[in-house]
C-alpha cells in the first residue's frame, strides 16, 4: 500500500470531508429560511471542521493502520476489507473518548469508512497508472445541482 502515498493521504481526507459535509449539511438545513442557502452554509461550515479533523486524526490513524498492514505483507480482498473496517472502528471510537453525542460516532464512523474506501480505491487506481478520473468534477457538480435545486424550490 505504498504507491502514491502522499497523494492518497491528501485526496482521501479532502474527498471524504466533502462527502461527509454534504451529508451533514443535508441533515442540518431544516432550521428555517431558504433550504438551498441553509444547505450551502451548513455544508461549508461542516467542511471547515471535518476537513481539519480528518486530515490530522484520519491521516494519523490511517498511516498507523497502513504501517501494520505493510508489515503483514498480504494484500487481498480480505485485507482490504479489514483495512476499511478498522478505519470505521477508529472513527467510531472518537465520540466516546470525547464524551460526545452518539451522532458524532455515526458521522465519525461514516467519514472513516469513506476515507478507508477511497484510500483503497485510489491505491488500486494509482497502481494501474490511472488518476482520480472525474471524481472531483462529479462531486462538485453534485453539490452544485443539489444546491441549485434547493435554492430554487426551497421555500
Residue pairs with C-beta under 8 A, 6 or more apart in sequence:
1 66
1 69
1 70
1 75
1 83
1 123
2 70
3 123
3 126
3 127
4 122
4 123
4 126
7 122
7 126
8 119
8 122
8 123
8 126
9 59
9 62
9 63
9 119
11 118
11 122
11 132
12 58
12 62
12 115
12 118
12 119
12 122
13 51
13 54
13 55
13 58
13 59
13 115
14 51
14 55
15 114
15 118
15 135
15 136
15 139
16 54
16 58
16 111
16 114
16 115
16 118
17 47
17 50
17 51
17 54
17 55
17 111
18 47
18 139
18 143
19 114
19 139
20 46
20 50
20 54
20 107
20 110
20 111
20 114
21 43
21 44
21 46
21 47
21 50
21 51
22 43
22 142
22 143
22 146
23 107
23 110
24 42
24 43
24 46
24 50
24 107
25 39
25 40
25 41
25 42
25 43
25 45
25 46
26 39
26 146
28 38
28 42
28 46
29 35
29 38
29 39
29 42
29 150
30 38
31 38
32 38
33 155
34 150
34 151
34 154
34 155
35 150
35 151
35 153
35 154
35 155
36 147
36 148
36 149
36 150
36 151
36 152
36 154
37 151
37 154
38 154
39 146
39 147
39 150
39 154
40 147
40 151
43 143
50 111
54 111
54 115
57 94
58 87
58 91
58 111
58 112
58 115
61 87
61 90
61 112
62 87
62 115
62 116
62 119
65 83
65 86
65 87
65 90
66 83
69 79
69 83
72 79
80 120
83 116
83 119
83 120
84 113
84 116
84 117
84 120
85 113
85 116
86 116
87 112
87 113
87 115
87 116
87 119
88 109
88 112
88 113
88 116
89 109
89 112
90 112
91 108
91 109
91 110
91 111
91 112
91 113
91 115
92 105
92 106
92 108
92 109
92 112
94 100
94 104
94 105
94 108
95 101
95 102
95 104
95 105
95 108
96 105
98 104
122 132
125 131
125 132
125 133
